């Protein structure tokens, strides 16, 4: 009987230590339960400054996230019961400490509250596990205190207790925030799930492999030298990470042509680097496209639109002047809002995206309002797509060598959305990814 009671007490103690996860964790802790990032800096100096330069450190204060939350999410949550949970829920990942402190909405970034600490050391290193079988919607257990969890066993610290947690070595650790379901039950972030469906789990290549690469060093100033995971967290906001993520090659179906002839150029695009789809994450915001143009011997340029393939939903994957994102008018209190241009890129360019659709079937930029998904025309890990560009050579093309070049670009946010909401230009600038070129000879 004594053993049964003792076992029950131990189980109860363990359950209490786990705390609550997801929506149930709202308001269960306080800001004071978490140690400030600066507390970790004296011993983990390099990690601190790596984190300080990453998106993790500004997940709440980043200009677009602030605008999206306060201009769109908060007013929309106040207007529609179906999405009311996003007013607090956005913070479950963007400033988990504020969510678990029940602070909704948190003070604006300019007020310099502790919500500004965003996703920091003590948020991650006090995670003990996650609820259920799939990590998503911040369903992780948090146990702030003197015990800090990590990926290495037998670590001693003069300041805190260190405990090994296998979860820190697994991709599932990241899924708690990099998988997300909308209030309508649609996966609006599925980066971990995309990885899970790809070739890399079988090779033990995880999120940490690429986003926290290991190098020789020390975890703390007094630590032993070894292979240490760098706290870089570099991704879509890092030009170096984006550069050459897609490999490109191009060739014609004829080398010598005359004006009036039709020639077809084939472009191969290979996702060589990402362990998930490209683009991923908040895919409703991302714009990836390829522009192709010919340059004749006299330097005159001719844009070449992509050939249509005829698949369902292809209209979302070819740049046009169509308007979209009309539902921004709801939280902006503009009932007659006509929308803004879906893309501001050359007409006929191929776009790699997955449109998010609201309950009325309209394309939305507000992921929490996603009730359905359109065609998924993104590049999966190690996937190769082939595009063709059929061009009738104009009569006025100069004789000689004609070069055809394909260039891929990436934007984190559509230009028209950024301009309408007053988002700094940095968020919608075009980032060069890669290019490919081929040539033909024009004869009179």
Residue pairs with C-beta under 8 A, 6 or more apart in sequence:
17 128
17 143
18 128
18 129
18 141
18 143
19 25
19 28
19 29
19 141
19 142
19 143
20 28
20 141
21 130
21 131
21 138
21 139
21 140
21 141
22 92
22 131
22 137
22 138
22 139
23 85
23 89
23 92
23 137
25 92
25 99
25 100
25 138
25 142
26 88
26 92
26 99
26 100
26 102
27 100
27 101
27 102
28 100
28 102
29 97
29 100
29 101
29 142
29 144
30 101
31 97
31 98
31 101
31 103
31 114
33 100
33 144
33 145
34 97
34 122
34 123
34 126
34 144
35 121
35 122
35 144
36 114
36 117
36 120
36 122
37 48
37 51
37 52
37 57
37 117
37 120
37 121
37 122
38 48
39 121
39 122
40 47
40 48
40 121
40 122
41 48
42 221
43 157
43 159
43 220
43 221
43 222
44 121
44 219
44 220
44 221
45 221
46 217
46 231
47 121
47 219
47 231
48 121
50 230
50 231
50 232
50 233
51 57
51 120
51 121
51 231
51 233
54 231
54 232
54 233
54 234
55 62
55 233
55 235
55 237
56 118
56 119
56 120
56 233
57 117
57 118
57 119
57 120
58 65
58 118
59 65
59 93
59 94
59 95
59 118
59 119
60 66
60 91
60 94
60 95
60 98
60 106
60 109
60 115
60 116
60 117
60 118
61 109
61 116
61 118
63 423
63 424
63 426
63 427
64 412
64 413
64 418
64 423
64 424
64 427
65 94
66 108
66 109
67 421
67 422
67 423
68 421
69 90
69 94
69 105
70 105
70 108
71 331
71 332
71 421
72 328
72 331
72 332
72 366
72 421
73 86
73 87
73 90
73 331
73 366
73 368
74 87
74 105
74 331
75 331
75 332
75 333
76 83
76 86
76 330
76 331
76 366
76 368
76 369
77 83
77 84
77 85
77 86
77 87
78 84
78 87
79 330
79 331
80 330
82 183
82 184
83 183
83 368
83 369
85 183
86 183
86 368
87 104
87 105
88 99
88 104
89 99
89 137
89 138
89 368
90 368
91 98
91 99
91 103
91 104
91 105
91 106
91 115
92 99
92 137
92 138
92 177
93 119
93 138
93 176
93 177
93 180
94 118
94 119
95 106
95 115
95 116
95 117
95 118
95 119
96 119
96 123
96 138
96 142
97 114
97 115
97 117
97 120
97 122
97 123
98 104
98 106
98 113
98 114
98 115
99 138
100 142
103 115
106 113
106 115
107 113
107 115
109 115
109 116
119 177
122 144
122 148
123 142
125 148
125 149
125 150
126 142
126 143
126 144
126 145
126 147
126 148
126 149
127 140
127 141
127 142
127 149
127 165
127 167
127 173
127 176
128 141
128 142
128 143
128 149
128 165
128 167
129 140
129 141
129 165
129 167
130 139
130 140
130 141
130 167
130 172
130 175
130 176
131 139
131 140
131 141
132 139
134 175
134 179
134 193
135 172
135 173
135 174
135 175
135 176
135 179
135 192
136 175
136 176
136 179
136 180
136 181
137 176
137 179
137 180
137 181
138 176
138 177
139 176
140 176
146 160
146 161
147 160
147 161
147 162
147 163
148 157
148 160
148 161
148 162
148 163
149 162
149 163
149 164
149 165
149 167
149 168
150 162
150 163
150 164
150 165
150 168
151 164
151 165
151 168
151 169
151 229
152 162
152 164
152 219
153 164
154 164
155 162
155 164
155 219
155 223
156 162
157 220
158 222
167 173
169 206
169 208
170 206
171 192
171 195
171 196
171 201
171 206
171 207
171 208
172 192
173 207
173 208
174 191
174 192
174 207
174 208
174 211
175 191
175 192
175 193
177 189
178 189
178 191
178 192
178 207
178 281
179 187
179 189
179 190
179 191
179 192
179 193
180 187
180 188
180 189
180 190
180 367
181 187
181 188
182 188
182 367
182 368
182 369
182 370
182 371
183 368
184 359
184 370
184 371
184 372
186 356
186 370
186 371
186 372
186 373
187 193
187 373
188 282
188 283
188 284
188 356
188 367
188 368
188 370
189 281
189 282
189 283
189 367
190 280
191 207
191 276
191 280
191 281
192 207
192 276
194 276
194 277
194 280
194 380
194 381
195 201
195 206
195 207
195 275
195 276
195 381
197 380
198 275
198 276
198 380
198 381
198 382
199 381
199 382
200 206
200 275
200 381
205 275
206 275
207 275
208 229
209 275
210 273
210 275
211 232
211 233
211 234
211 235
212 229
212 230
212 231
212 232
212 233
213 229
213 230
213 232
214 227
214 228
214 229
214 230
215 227
215 228
215 230
216 225
216 226
216 227
216 228
217 225
217 226
217 228
218 224
218 225
218 226
218 228
219 226
219 228
234 240
234 241
235 241
235 281
236 242
236 279
236 280
236 281
236 286
236 410
236 412
237 412
239 431
242 410
242 431
242 433
243 432
243 433
243 434
244 272
244 273
244 433
244 434
245 271
245 272
245 273
245 274
245 278
245 433
245 434
246 269
246 270
246 271
246 272
246 273
246 278
246 379
246 408
246 433
246 434
247 269
247 270
247 272
247 434
248 267
248 268
248 269
248 270
248 406
248 408
248 434
248 435
248 436
249 267
249 268
249 436
250 265
250 266
250 267
250 268
250 404
250 406
250 436
250 437
250 438
251 265
251 266
251 438
252 263
252 264
252 265
252 266
252 404
252 438
252 439
252 440
253 263
253 264
253 265
253 266
254 261
254 263
254 440
255 440
255 441
256 440
256 441
256 443
257 263
257 393
257 440
257 441
257 442
257 443
258 393
258 442
258 443
258 444
259 393
259 394
259 395
259 396
259 397
259 442
259 444
260 392
260 393
260 395
261 392
261 393
262 390
262 391
262 392
262 393
263 390
263 391
263 393
263 440
264 307
264 388
264 389
264 390
264 391
265 292
265 304
265 388
265 389
265 390
265 391
265 404
265 438
266 386
266 387
266 388
267 290
267 292
267 386
267 387
267 388
267 389
267 406
267 436
268 384
268 385
268 386
269 290
269 379
269 384
269 385
269 386
269 387
269 408
270 382
270 383
270 384
271 277
271 278
271 379
271 380
271 381
271 382
271 383
271 384
272 382
274 280
274 379
274 381
275 381
276 381
277 283
277 376
277 378
277 379
277 380
277 381
278 288
278 352
278 378
278 379
279 286
279 288
279 352
279 353
279 378
279 410
280 378
282 367
283 353
283 354
283 356
283 378
284 354
284 355
284 356
284 364
284 365
284 366
284 367
284 370
285 365
285 412
285 413
285 414
285 417
286 353
286 410
286 411
286 412
287 343
287 345
287 351
287 353
287 410
287 411
287 413
287 414
288 351
288 352
288 353
288 378
288 408
288 409
288 410
288 411
288 433
289 319
289 343
289 345
289 349
289 350
289 351
289 352
289 408
289 409
290 306
290 349
290 350
290 352
290 387
290 406
290 407
290 408
290 409
291 303
291 345
291 346
291 349
291 406
291 407
291 409
292 303
292 304
292 305
292 306
292 349
292 389
292 404
292 405
292 406
292 407
293 301
293 302
293 303
293 304
293 404
293 405
294 301
294 302
294 304
294 391
294 402
294 403
294 404
295 301
295 302
295 402
295 403
295 404
295 405
296 302
296 397
296 398
296 400
296 402
296 442
297 398
297 399
297 400
297 401
297 402
297 442
298 398
300 396
300 397
300 398
302 391
302 394
302 397
303 346
303 348
304 348
304 389
304 391
304 404
305 318
305 347
305 348
305 349
305 389
306 318
306 348
306 349
306 350
306 387
306 388
306 389
307 387
307 388
307 389
307 390
308 314
308 318
311 375
312 375
313 355
313 374
313 375
313 377
314 375
314 377
315 322
316 351
316 353
316 355
316 363
316 374
316 375
316 377
317 350
317 351
317 352
317 353
317 375
317 377
318 348
318 349
318 350
318 351
319 343
319 345
319 346
319 347
319 348
319 349
319 350
319 351
320 342
320 343
320 347
321 341
321 347
322 341
322 342
323 338
323 339
323 340
323 341
323 342
324 339
324 340
324 341
324 342
324 362
324 363
325 339
325 340
325 342
325 363
325 364
325 365
325 414
325 417
326 337
326 338
326 339
326 362
327 358
327 360
327 362
327 364
327 366
327 369
328 334
328 337
328 339
328 365
328 366
328 417
328 420
328 421
329 335
329 336
329 337
331 366
340 414
340 416
340 417
340 419
340 420
341 414
341 415
341 416
342 363
342 414
342 416
343 349
343 351
343 414
344 414
344 415
344 416
345 351
345 409
350 387
351 377
352 377
352 378
352 379
353 377
353 378
354 373
354 374
354 375
354 376
354 377
354 378
355 363
355 373
355 374
355 375
356 363
356 364
356 365
356 367
356 370
356 373
356 374
357 363
357 364
357 370
357 371
357 372
357 373
357 374
358 364
358 366
358 369
358 370
358 371
359 369
359 371
361 372
363 374
364 370
365 414
365 417
379 385
389 404
393 442
397 442
398 442
399 442
399 443
399 444
400 441
400 442
401 439
401 440
401 441
401 442
402 439
402 440
402 441
402 442
403 437
403 438
403 439
404 437
404 438
404 439
404 440
405 435
405 436
405 437
406 435
406 436
406 437
407 432
407 434
407 435
408 432
408 433
408 434
408 435
409 430
409 431
409 432
409 433
410 430
410 431
410 433
411 428
411 429
411 430
411 431
412 427
412 428
413 423
413 427
413 428
414 428
415 428
417 423
417 428
418 424
418 425
418 427
418 428
419 428
